[in-house]
Amino acid sequence: MCGIVGILGAKPVAGDLVDALRRLEYRGYDSAGIATVENGHLDRRRAEGKLKNLELRLSNHPLQGRAGIGHTRWATHGRPVERNAHPHMNGRVAVVHNGIIENFQELKGELAAKGHEFQTETDTETVLHLVTDYLDQGLPPVEAARMALERLSGAFALGLIFAGHDNLMIGARQGPPLAVGHGEGEMYLGSDAIALAPFTDMVTYLEDGDWVVLTREGAEIHDMTGRRVERPMVKSIASALLVDKGNYRHFMAKEIHEQPEVIGHTLANYLDMAAGKVVFPELGADLAKISRVTISACGTAHYAGLVGKYWLERYARIPVEIDIASEFRYRESPLPEDGLAIFVSQSGETADTLASLRYCKAGGQRIASVVNVRSSTIARESHVILPTLAGPEIGVASTKAFTCQLSVLACLAIAIGRARGAVGADQEKELVRALTEVPRHLTTILRSESLYESLAVSLHKAKDVLYLGRGPSYPIALEGALKLKEISYIHAEGYAAGELKHGPIALIDENVPVVVVAPENDLFEKTVSNMQEVAARGGQIILISDATPDKAGCKLQTHLQMPHAHPFISPLLYAVPVQLIAYHTAVVMGTDVDQPRNLAKSVTVE
Ligand code: G6P
């Protein structure tokens, strides 16, 4: 979603605002803008499209103010054109906003009736007029903002500055995250700590309903009842270095290549490798007594959960209910007694996942979240956090966060299996040993990247691509198709291989590449039969398997040889070839790999 930033600086802040927006650009990149208070007056620069357009505008028409706010937008209300870009501003106040003001129609009607003229199609502009209305009534800025905040409903993070007030900024959080950064005689506001990393590593995360009055001297935080509150100042681990592309052309490439290392870190957090045991944090529930596991997540994180279901059912022998969070939250699904609910989210801020969490919490479930951002809302509202140690993921299409989520879920399946007596000590050792092999195997797979580059040259001409898999390879097929369509814009579908004949086989002809994810396990023969059905109809088969090509029994367009490994870890290994296929195809297509059109990394609206 949108990213917001604010700086009360000792010198002109436009350059630093743009620098911070660059680190927030993964959240939205339809348009960007900044506003500052200069000699008591508000002035702004905005530009449609990527941040570089705004930079160009600023180099021609600089801003000199020492107090400023900035925004990078992912459009919700109103097209992504300059007119709708933030900051929204009049002569008295400027505002940046992430989220949705749900009652904006009602407020807009009321304000328009009072004579306020609306210039844009955005919900955000109502905030501007509302605050102005209170200023017009003679209220000082802080009071005007407080009164306006009381009228807003929905999910939002806001930043406000005022004409004539060079040492004042107001931030507010209801839903989407907002952090206050503490500097030396300077103060900051940002959608996440990464945005503020080069300026300060001392941050305070606002809680839901909080609003803050910033001056260069410090921050005064109030909760939703208006009471002054203290929130802890923490040392942020987001370092500016971590969000550098290094020698890679794209963040996505860097993040794909980081996987052996970050999976190693994540596994080390849950495994005693020497003893061959899983060492899991206390879930605060007797694992042996859990009656059912409910998993809910969105996008790639949902596919990680789907692999988790296969593992939990097969190895821990526990029933699992899983759904995408946008459906689950409204399904009114009955929840069992002694149920464990797991929420998987890289950002920890996805609105639908958070709503599902709250539903399950109200329904008496034990809440565990597999999150990459430990300071996130989902993490904070969970009974137990099961962190992934992927480090900041900047590419909008998730890669390393996905495989780290898988790593945690694999450990969880073993832990629950052990507690329920479904996994004995020997099997635990065997599975743990298999997991410790993952980083080594991934390094091998990543060495054959040139194969994927050649494959991409033919794949990029396709209009449709099918991905097939069975068992835990089915979610990997779904993830492969999602990755390809997200970043190359080629239409792709993932299917359970056995379902092929119930529909998608009608699409097969010599122009349709079919990627088959088929480790040589107990389901291999079945998948091979489905593959032959494709071959018989002229489909171009790309087989990802540790089996030798002769075992396919049909003509292959490409065979991507995988290392032999324990079947338990196949999803972790086979996730990487489907990422590489998508990445290299997108590179050949020349798309914007890290910031694909219309997508946002952290989806804080429904
Ligand atoms: C967006 C991102 C996906 C991500 C999904 C869920 O759609 O583009 O990469 O999988 O949100 O995000 P989360 O932060 O909850 O994992």
Residues whose N, C-alpha, C, O or C-beta is under 5 A from the ligand:
A	BS01	G6P	C298 G299 T300 A301 V344 S345 Q346 S347 G348 T350 V396 A397 S398 A600 K601 V603
